[in-house]
Amino acid sequence: MILIGNKFVRYRGRFAPSPTGSMHSGSLVAAMGSYLDAKSNHGEWLVRIDDLDPPRVVPGASKKILTTLEKLGMEWDGEVVYQSQRTALYQEALVSLGELDQIYPCICTRKEIAGASVMGMNGPIYPGTCRSCHAIREKACAWRVKTRDDLIAFQDTISGSVSQRLSREVGDFVLQRADGVYAYQLAVVVDDNEQNITHIVRGADLQDSTPRQIYLQQLLGYPMPTYMHLPIVTNSAGEKLSKQTRAAPVDLSNGLGQLVTALRFLGQQPPEGLSNSDIPSFWQWAIENWQPNKVPRKI
């Protein structure tokens, strides 16, 4: 149990990979950080597959990810959840936001947005073209949430104070695309609330999107989890490891070695003998000696 506010709750963390390919050393670091933080707090660690976007899903990737976790000794609690099976929950949240008059339909094309926008941290800042008009509902439209100039801030366990003014830095962002696919920002907020997630430990590449998620939590009346954003693993060119950068899969023939390398990347200092032990011994030591304060700030 951990103290949040003035009450004790059970720690619940999660790992939510996208099945766009096999696990690589970058995703292993994210999985390990979330696993260690949960288990060192005697909490639960859930696995959720982020398979919302069909064109990006690689057949068989989900099974490979789960097999890799199992062979590396990472045991999850409860059943694995697939976002593709939870669209009714996202639609319910979208309807709730509509009833609060916090969303509107948008028929702007990417070309139109790019031509009328200034660049923000994640691309063009939507200028609000459709916010003040009535989009033609018969046409395929995206649904955007209305942002405000309020300061959205949170205290990251590693990075410290983080804040954004969404209307200036991001703009009204999409919650459902014109093709009907729900956006990550909405789905992750709904799922974390529905699964009672208390702590989110993930890569620093997602830190900039956290204020958007906190904003949605505020609109929907959800509690805000605690956030920890881990440094990301990059290749020799400084690029985040991914399918696009041809990241090599985790080498299960040397699983223990891969685990030790990931642990050291997270700033921990395992004894030399741990590399010559076995996977159960590795996890016993890593959980008992996990020190989040030694994790380096995002790279």
C-alpha contacts under 8 A as a table, 3 or more apart, distances in Angstrom:
res1	aa1	res2	aa2	distance
1	M	8	F	5.89
1	M	9	V	5.30
1	M	10	R	4.45
1	M	11	Y	6.19
1	M	41	N	7.54
1	M	42	H	7.40
1	M	43	G	7.42
2	I	8	F	5.26
2	I	9	V	5.48
2	I	10	R	6.09
2	I	11	Y	6.32
2	I	41	N	7.72
3	L	6	N	6.69
3	L	7	K	5.59
3	L	8	F	4.36
3	L	9	V	6.37
4	I	7	K	5.66
4	I	8	F	6.10
4	I	9	V	6.92
10	R	43	G	6.25
10	R	44	E	7.88
10	R	198	T	7.94
11	Y	38	A	6.64
11	Y	41	N	6.85
11	Y	42	H	7.31
11	Y	43	G	4.51
11	Y	44	E	6.26
11	Y	197	I	7.60
11	Y	198	T	5.86
11	Y	199	H	6.97
12	R	38	A	6.75
12	R	43	G	5.66
12	R	44	E	4.80
12	R	45	W	6.03
12	R	46	L	7.48
12	R	196	N	6.90
12	R	197	I	4.94
12	R	198	T	5.26
12	R	199	H	6.27
13	G	34	S	6.59
13	G	35	Y	7.59
13	G	37	D	8.00
13	G	38	A	5.75
13	G	43	G	7.41
13	G	44	E	6.13
13	G	45	W	4.84
13	G	46	L	6.19
13	G	197	I	5.67
13	G	198	T	6.39
13	G	199	H	5.16
13	G	200	I	5.99
13	G	201	V	7.38
14	R	34	S	6.59
14	R	35	Y	7.68
14	R	45	W	5.13
14	R	46	L	4.39
14	R	47	V	5.53
14	R	48	R	7.08
14	R	197	I	7.25
14	R	199	H	7.86
14	R	200	I	6.78
14	R	201	V	7.60
15	F	30	A	7.64
15	F	31	A	5.83
15	F	34	S	6.57
15	F	35	Y	7.80
15	F	45	W	7.45
15	F	46	L	6.30
15	F	47	V	4.96
15	F	48	R	6.24
15	F	201	V	7.91
15	F	202	R	7.69
16	A	47	V	5.89
16	A	48	R	4.61
16	A	49	I	5.37
16	A	50	D	5.97
17	P	27	S	7.59
17	P	48	R	6.99
17	P	49	I	5.54
17	P	50	D	5.78
18	S	21	G	7.97
18	S	49	I	6.04
18	S	50	D	4.62
18	S	51	D	5.95
18	S	57	V	7.58
19	P	22	S	7.45
19	P	49	I	6.94
19	P	50	D	6.86
19	P	51	D	6.26
19	P	56	R	7.81
19	P	57	V	5.46
19	P	58	V	6.11
19	P	61	A	5.03
19	P	62	S	5.17
19	P	65	I	7.56
20	T	56	R	5.81
20	T	57	V	4.98
20	T	58	V	5.05
20	T	61	A	6.46
20	T	243	K	7.00
21	G	57	V	7.90
21	G	58	V	6.03
21	G	61	A	5.25
21	G	243	K	6.37
22	S	61	A	5.90
22	S	64	K	6.20
22	S	65	I	6.01
22	S	249	P	5.59
22	S	250	V	7.68
23	M	26	G	7.84
23	M	27	S	5.78
23	M	28	L	6.61
23	M	64	K	7.77
23	M	65	I	5.79
23	M	68	T	7.31
23	M	249	P	5.48
23	M	250	V	5.90
24	H	27	S	5.48
24	H	28	L	6.15
24	H	241	L	7.50
24	H	242	S	7.68
24	H	247	A	6.24
24	H	248	A	5.83
24	H	249	P	4.38
24	H	250	V	4.80
25	S	28	L	4.88
25	S	29	V	6.24
25	S	233	V	7.20
25	S	241	L	7.79
25	S	248	A	7.79
25	S	249	P	7.23
25	S	250	V	5.97
25	S	258	Q	7.63
25	S	262	A	7.15
26	G	29	V	5.27
26	G	30	A	6.61
26	G	232	I	6.37
26	G	233	V	4.95
26	G	234	T	7.62
26	G	240	K	7.84
26	G	241	L	5.95
26	G	242	S	7.86
27	S	30	A	5.06
27	S	31	A	6.12
28	L	31	A	5.03
28	L	32	M	5.93
28	L	250	V	7.75
28	L	262	A	7.05
29	V	32	M	5.09
29	V	33	G	6.07
29	V	232	I	7.90
29	V	233	V	7.82
29	V	262	A	5.47
29	V	263	L	7.51
29	V	265	F	7.77
29	V	266	L	7.41
30	A	33	G	5.31
30	A	34	S	6.34
30	A	201	V	7.32
30	A	202	R	5.37
30	A	203	G	5.89
30	A	230	L	6.94
31	A	34	S	5.40
31	A	35	Y	6.00
31	A	202	R	7.75
32	M	35	Y	4.99
32	M	36	L	5.94
32	M	262	A	7.63
32	M	263	L	7.66
33	G	36	L	5.34
33	G	37	D	6.16
33	G	201	V	6.62
33	G	202	R	7.51
33	G	230	L	7.44
33	G	266	L	7.57
34	S	37	D	5.31
34	S	38	A	6.20
34	S	45	W	7.68
34	S	200	I	7.36
34	S	201	V	4.90
34	S	202	R	6.80
35	Y	38	A	5.27
35	Y	39	K	6.07
35	Y	45	W	6.22
35	Y	74	M	7.45
36	L	39	K	5.19
36	L	40	S	5.73
36	L	286	A	7.19
36	L	287	I	5.56
36	L	290	W	6.61
37	D	40	S	5.37
37	D	41	N	6.33
37	D	201	V	7.87
37	D	287	I	7.90
37	D	290	W	7.29
37	D	292	P	7.74
38	A	41	N	5.32
38	A	42	H	6.38
38	A	43	G	4.87
38	A	44	E	6.02
38	A	45	W	5.95
39	K	42	H	4.82
39	K	43	G	5.37
39	K	44	E	6.89
39	K	45	W	7.38
39	K	287	I	6.38
40	S	43	G	7.40
40	S	287	I	5.13
40	S	288	E	6.42
40	S	290	W	6.75
44	E	76	W	7.59
44	E	77	D	6.02
45	W	75	E	7.95
45	W	76	W	5.37
45	W	77	D	5.61
46	L	76	W	5.35
46	L	77	D	5.35
46	L	78	G	6.76
46	L	79	E	7.87
46	L	80	V	7.20
47	V	76	W	6.34
47	V	77	D	7.75
47	V	79	E	7.79
47	V	80	V	5.37
47	V	81	V	6.67
48	R	80	V	5.68
48	R	81	V	4.64
48	R	82	Y	5.86
48	R	83	Q	7.27
49	I	62	S	7.10
49	I	80	V	7.35
49	I	81	V	6.12
49	I	82	Y	4.82
49	I	83	Q	6.22
50	D	82	Y	6.51
50	D	83	Q	5.53
50	D	84	S	7.65
51	D	54	P	6.79
51	D	57	V	6.24
51	D	82	Y	6.62
51	D	83	Q	5.77
51	D	84	S	5.68
52	L	83	Q	5.78
52	L	84	S	5.07
52	L	181	V	6.99
52	L	182	Y	7.11
52	L	184	Y	7.71
53	D	56	R	5.71
53	D	57	V	6.66
53	D	181	V	6.69
54	P	57	V	5.27
57	V	61	A	7.58
58	V	61	A	5.48
59	P	62	S	7.68
60	G	63	K	5.48
60	G	64	K	6.41
61	A	64	K	5.04
61	A	65	I	6.17
62	S	65	I	5.17
62	S	66	L	6.31
63	K	66	L	5.19
63	K	67	T	6.05
64	K	67	T	5.04
64	K	68	T	6.08
65	I	68	T	5.14
65	I	69	L	6.33
66	L	69	L	5.13
66	L	70	E	6.22
67	T	70	E	5.08
67	T	71	K	6.14
68	T	71	K	5.21
68	T	72	L	6.14
68	T	250	V	7.84
68	T	252	L	7.36
69	L	72	L	5.19
69	L	73	G	6.36
69	L	74	M	5.18
69	L	75	E	7.37
70	E	73	G	5.15
70	E	74	M	5.57
70	E	75	E	6.48
71	K	74	M	7.57
71	K	252	L	7.46
71	K	255	G	7.82
72	L	252	L	7.73
72	L	255	G	6.16
72	L	256	L	7.56
72	L	259	L	7.78
72	L	279	I	6.95
73	G	279	I	6.57
73	G	280	P	6.95
73	G	283	W	7.81
82	Y	85	Q	5.66
82	Y	86	R	7.13
83	Q	86	R	5.16
83	Q	87	T	7.09
83	Q	187	A	7.57
84	S	87	T	6.33
86	R	89	L	5.63
86	R	90	Y	6.98
87	T	90	Y	5.08
87	T	91	Q	6.20
87	T	182	Y	7.68
88	A	91	Q	5.11
88	A	92	E	6.17
89	L	92	E	5.09
89	L	93	A	6.39
89	L	190	V	7.20
90	Y	93	A	5.13
90	Y	94	L	6.19
90	Y	182	Y	7.14
90	Y	186	L	6.96
90	Y	187	A	6.03
90	Y	190	V	6.62
91	Q	94	L	4.96
91	Q	95	V	6.15
92	E	95	V	5.14
92	E	96	S	6.28
93	A	96	S	5.00
93	A	97	L	6.31
93	A	190	V	7.29
93	A	220	L	7.56
94	L	97	L	5.14
94	L	98	G	6.22
94	L	175	L	7.78
95	V	98	G	4.91
95	V	99	E	6.23
96	S	99	E	5.12
96	S	100	L	6.43
96	S	220	L	7.58
97	L	100	L	5.01
97	L	101	D	6.33
97	L	102	Q	5.34
97	L	103	I	6.24
97	L	219	L	7.42
97	L	220	L	7.20
98	G	101	D	4.90
98	G	102	Q	5.78
98	G	103	I	5.52
98	G	104	Y	7.65
99	E	102	Q	7.64
101	D	104	Y	7.83
102	Q	145	V	5.70
102	Q	146	K	5.47
103	I	143	W	6.39
103	I	144	R	5.35
103	I	145	V	4.28
103	I	146	K	5.76
104	Y	130	C	7.63
104	Y	131	R	6.43
104	Y	143	W	5.55
104	Y	144	R	5.54
104	Y	145	V	6.64
104	Y	146	K	7.63
105	P	130	C	7.07
105	P	131	R	7.85
105	P	134	H	7.77
105	P	135	A	5.96
105	P	137	R	7.49
105	P	141	C	5.78
105	P	142	A	5.63
105	P	143	W	4.57
105	P	144	R	6.38
106	C	130	C	5.41
106	C	131	R	7.63
106	C	135	A	6.16
106	C	141	C	5.28
106	C	142	A	5.07
106	C	143	W	5.92
106	C	144	R	6.79
107	I	130	C	7.29
107	I	135	A	6.44
107	I	136	I	7.63
107	I	139	K	7.43
107	I	140	A	7.01
107	I	141	C	4.85
107	I	142	A	6.46
107	I	178	A	7.92
108	C	112	E	6.07
108	C	113	I	6.49
108	C	129	T	7.75
108	C	130	C	7.51
109	T	112	E	5.15
109	T	113	I	6.26
110	R	113	I	5.08
110	R	114	A	6.05
111	K	114	A	5.17
111	K	115	G	6.15
112	E	115	G	5.20
112	E	116	A	6.33
113	I	116	A	5.33
113	I	117	S	5.88
113	I	124	P	7.08
113	I	126	Y	6.27
113	I	127	P	7.44
114	A	117	S	5.45
114	A	118	V	7.82
114	A	124	P	5.96
116	A	127	P	6.84
117	S	124	P	5.52
117	S	125	I	5.62
117	S	126	Y	6.02
117	S	127	P	5.76
118	V	124	P	5.55
118	V	125	I	5.69
119	M	122	N	7.73
119	M	123	G	5.34
119	M	124	P	4.29
119	M	125	I	5.75
120	G	123	G	5.18
120	G	124	P	5.56
120	G	125	I	5.47
120	G	169	E	5.51
120	G	170	V	6.02
121	M	169	E	6.64
121	M	170	V	6.98
122	N	170	V	7.21
124	P	170	V	7.99
125	I	168	R	7.82
125	I	169	E	7.02
125	I	170	V	5.39
125	I	171	G	5.07
125	I	172	D	7.81
126	Y	129	T	7.68
126	Y	170	V	7.53
126	Y	171	G	5.23
126	Y	172	D	6.12
126	Y	173	F	7.42
127	P	171	G	7.04
128	G	131	R	5.09
128	G	132	S	7.42
128	G	171	G	7.66
128	G	172	D	6.82
129	T	132	S	6.84
129	T	133	C	7.58
130	C	133	C	5.22
130	C	134	H	6.88
130	C	135	A	6.38
131	R	134	H	7.77
131	R	146	K	7.92
135	A	141	C	7.95
136	I	139	K	5.72
137	R	140	A	7.15
137	R	141	C	7.05
140	A	178	A	5.31
140	A	179	D	7.15
141	C	177	R	7.13
141	C	178	A	4.46
141	C	179	D	7.86
142	A	174	V	6.65
142	A	175	L	7.57
142	A	176	Q	5.52
142	A	177	R	4.47
142	A	178	A	4.16
142	A	179	D	7.75
142	A	180	G	7.77
143	W	174	V	5.68
143	W	175	L	5.66
143	W	176	Q	5.17
143	W	177	R	6.61
143	W	178	A	7.58
144	R	172	D	5.84
144	R	173	F	5.24
144	R	174	V	4.30
144	R	175	L	5.60
144	R	176	Q	7.28
145	V	172	D	5.43
145	V	173	F	5.82
145	V	174	V	6.54
145	V	175	L	6.76
146	K	172	D	5.21
146	K	173	F	7.69
147	T	166	L	6.02
147	T	167	S	5.23
147	T	171	G	6.39
147	T	172	D	5.28
147	T	173	F	7.87
148	R	165	R	7.37
148	R	166	L	6.34
148	R	167	S	5.17
149	D	165	R	5.32
149	D	166	L	6.29
149	D	167	S	5.28
149	D	168	R	6.86
150	D	165	R	5.85
150	D	166	L	7.55
151	L	163	S	6.56
151	L	164	Q	5.77
151	L	165	R	4.88
151	L	166	L	7.67
152	I	163	S	5.43
152	I	164	Q	5.37
152	I	165	R	6.18
152	I	166	L	7.55
152	I	211	P	5.75
152	I	214	I	7.42
152	I	215	Y	7.01
153	A	161	S	7.13
153	A	162	V	5.59
153	A	163	S	4.08
153	A	164	Q	6.56
153	A	211	P	6.75
154	F	161	S	5.99
154	F	162	V	5.55
154	F	163	S	6.49
154	F	211	P	7.73
155	Q	159	S	7.71
155	Q	160	G	5.21
155	Q	161	S	4.57
155	Q	162	V	6.20
155	Q	227	Y	7.40
156	D	159	S	5.23
156	D	160	G	4.72
156	D	161	S	6.11
156	D	162	V	6.87
156	D	226	T	7.47
156	D	227	Y	5.32
156	D	228	M	5.37
156	D	229	H	7.00
157	T	160	G	6.03
157	T	226	T	7.85
157	T	227	Y	6.31
157	T	228	M	4.89
157	T	229	H	7.46
157	T	292	P	7.90
158	I	228	M	6.00
158	I	229	H	6.55
158	I	230	L	7.45
158	I	292	P	7.61
158	I	293	N	7.09
158	I	295	V	7.11
158	I	296	P	7.45
158	I	297	R	5.96
159	S	162	V	7.44
159	S	228	M	7.89
159	S	229	H	7.34
159	S	297	R	5.91
159	S	298	K	7.33
163	S	211	P	7.01
164	Q	169	E	6.89
164	Q	211	P	6.52
165	R	168	R	5.70
165	R	169	E	5.98
165	R	170	V	7.82
166	L	169	E	5.15
166	L	170	V	4.98
166	L	171	G	5.77
166	L	172	D	7.79
166	L	211	P	7.69
166	L	212	R	7.22
167	S	170	V	5.87
167	S	171	G	4.40
167	S	172	D	6.67
168	R	171	G	6.11
170	V	173	F	7.12
174	V	177	R	6.58
174	V	183	A	6.64
175	L	182	Y	5.98
175	L	183	A	4.89
175	L	184	Y	7.75
175	L	185	Q	6.78
175	L	186	L	5.71
176	Q	180	G	6.07
176	Q	181	V	5.70
176	Q	182	Y	4.27
176	Q	183	A	5.31
177	R	180	G	5.32
177	R	181	V	5.33
177	R	182	Y	6.23
177	R	183	A	6.80
178	A	181	V	7.40
182	Y	186	L	6.97
182	Y	187	A	6.73
183	A	186	L	5.63
183	A	187	A	6.34
184	Y	187	A	5.11
184	Y	188	V	5.85
185	Q	188	V	5.68
185	Q	189	V	6.48
185	Q	209	S	7.65
185	Q	212	R	7.10
185	Q	213	Q	5.99
186	L	189	V	5.39
186	L	190	V	6.28
186	L	213	Q	7.38
186	L	216	L	7.41
187	A	190	V	5.24
187	A	191	D	6.03
188	V	191	D	5.16
188	V	192	D	5.96
188	V	213	Q	7.90
189	V	192	D	5.32
189	V	193	N	6.26
189	V	213	Q	6.05
189	V	216	L	7.14
189	V	217	Q	6.65
190	V	193	N	5.32
190	V	194	E	6.04
191	D	194	E	5.00
191	D	195	Q	5.93
192	D	195	Q	5.26
192	D	196	N	6.01
192	D	197	I	5.07
193	N	196	N	5.01
193	N	197	I	6.23
193	N	222	Y	6.49
193	N	223	P	7.46
194	E	197	I	7.88
197	I	200	I	7.27
197	I	225	P	6.71
198	T	224	M	7.79
198	T	225	P	4.68
198	T	226	T	6.26
199	H	225	P	5.21
199	H	226	T	4.69
199	H	227	Y	5.98
199	H	228	M	7.78
200	I	225	P	6.60
200	I	226	T	6.14
200	I	227	Y	4.95
200	I	228	M	6.21
201	V	227	Y	6.06
201	V	228	M	4.70
201	V	229	H	5.83
201	V	230	L	7.11
202	R	206	L	7.31
202	R	228	M	6.57
202	R	229	H	5.15
202	R	230	L	5.85
203	G	206	L	5.93
203	G	207	Q	7.43
203	G	229	H	5.16
203	G	230	L	4.71
203	G	231	P	6.12
203	G	232	I	5.77
204	A	207	Q	5.10
204	A	229	H	4.58
204	A	230	L	5.17
204	A	231	P	5.50
204	A	232	I	6.15
204	A	298	K	5.74
204	A	299	I	7.92
205	D	208	D	7.10
205	D	232	I	7.06
206	L	209	S	5.47
206	L	210	T	6.71
206	L	229	H	7.56
207	Q	210	T	5.28
207	Q	229	H	6.33
208	D	211	P	6.83
209	S	212	R	5.43
209	S	213	Q	6.64
210	T	213	Q	5.04
210	T	214	I	6.16
211	P	214	I	4.93
211	P	215	Y	6.05
212	R	215	Y	5.09
212	R	216	L	6.41
213	Q	216	L	5.12
213	Q	217	Q	6.19
214	I	217	Q	4.90
214	I	218	Q	6.22
214	I	224	M	6.60
215	Y	218	Q	5.09
215	Y	219	L	6.35
216	L	219	L	5.03
216	L	220	L	6.07
217	Q	220	L	5.20
217	Q	221	G	5.83
217	Q	222	Y	4.71
217	Q	223	P	6.64
217	Q	224	M	6.69
218	Q	221	G	5.14
218	Q	222	Y	6.17
218	Q	223	P	7.71
219	L	222	Y	7.82
229	H	298	K	7.27
230	L	266	L	7.76
230	L	295	V	7.38
230	L	296	P	7.75
230	L	297	R	7.11
230	L	298	K	6.00
231	P	266	L	7.66
231	P	295	V	7.98
231	P	296	P	6.71
231	P	297	R	6.05
231	P	298	K	3.84
231	P	299	I	5.11
232	I	240	K	6.68
232	I	298	K	6.60
232	I	299	I	6.07
233	V	240	K	6.02
233	V	241	L	6.21
233	V	299	I	7.84
234	T	237	A	7.53
234	T	238	G	5.21
234	T	239	E	5.01
234	T	240	K	4.37
234	T	241	L	5.34
235	N	238	G	5.29
235	N	239	E	5.45
235	N	240	K	6.53
235	N	241	L	6.24
236	S	239	E	7.42
239	E	245	T	7.23
240	K	245	T	7.46
241	L	244	Q	7.97
241	L	245	T	5.96
241	L	246	R	7.41
241	L	247	A	5.34
242	S	245	T	5.23
242	S	246	R	6.26
242	S	247	A	5.37
243	K	246	R	4.97
243	K	247	A	5.84
244	Q	247	A	7.68
250	V	255	G	7.74
250	V	258	Q	7.27
251	D	254	N	5.69
251	D	255	G	6.27
251	D	258	Q	7.17
252	L	255	G	4.57
254	N	257	G	5.39
254	N	258	Q	6.34
255	G	258	Q	5.12
255	G	259	L	6.27
255	G	279	I	7.92
256	L	259	L	5.08
256	L	260	V	6.27
256	L	275	S	6.69
256	L	278	D	6.78
256	L	279	I	5.89
256	L	282	F	7.69
257	G	260	V	5.20
257	G	261	T	6.21
257	G	275	S	6.31
258	Q	261	T	5.18
258	Q	262	A	6.23
259	L	262	A	5.15
259	L	263	L	6.15
260	V	263	L	5.07
260	V	264	R	6.26
260	V	270	P	7.46
260	V	274	L	7.80
260	V	275	S	6.62
260	V	282	F	7.97
261	T	264	R	5.24
261	T	265	F	6.25
262	A	265	F	5.00
262	A	266	L	6.43
263	L	266	L	5.16
263	L	267	G	6.87
263	L	268	Q	5.77
263	L	269	Q	7.70
263	L	270	P	7.63
263	L	286	A	7.89
264	R	267	G	5.14
264	R	268	Q	5.03
264	R	269	Q	6.08
264	R	270	P	7.24
265	F	268	Q	7.32
266	L	294	K	7.52
266	L	295	V	4.99
266	L	296	P	6.72
267	G	294	K	5.29
267	G	295	V	4.70
267	G	296	P	6.13
268	Q	290	W	7.21
268	Q	291	Q	7.03
268	Q	294	K	6.48
268	Q	295	V	7.12
270	P	274	L	6.59
270	P	285	W	7.93
270	P	286	A	7.54
271	P	274	L	5.62
271	P	275	S	8.00
272	E	275	S	6.10
272	E	276	N	7.87
273	G	276	N	5.41
273	G	277	S	6.70
274	L	277	S	5.14
274	L	278	D	7.71
274	L	281	S	7.64
274	L	282	F	6.29
275	S	278	D	7.76
277	S	281	S	6.40
277	S	282	F	7.01
278	D	281	S	5.40
278	D	282	F	6.18
279	I	282	F	4.92
279	I	283	W	6.36
280	P	283	W	5.31
280	P	284	Q	6.26
281	S	284	Q	5.08
281	S	285	W	6.25
282	F	285	W	5.37
282	F	286	A	6.04
283	W	286	A	4.94
283	W	287	I	5.84
284	Q	287	I	5.48
284	Q	288	E	6.19
285	W	288	E	5.27
285	W	289	N	6.01
286	A	289	N	5.23
286	A	290	W	5.67
287	I	290	W	5.36
291	Q	294	K	5.73
291	Q	295	V	7.43
292	P	295	V	5.39
296	P	299	I	7.97
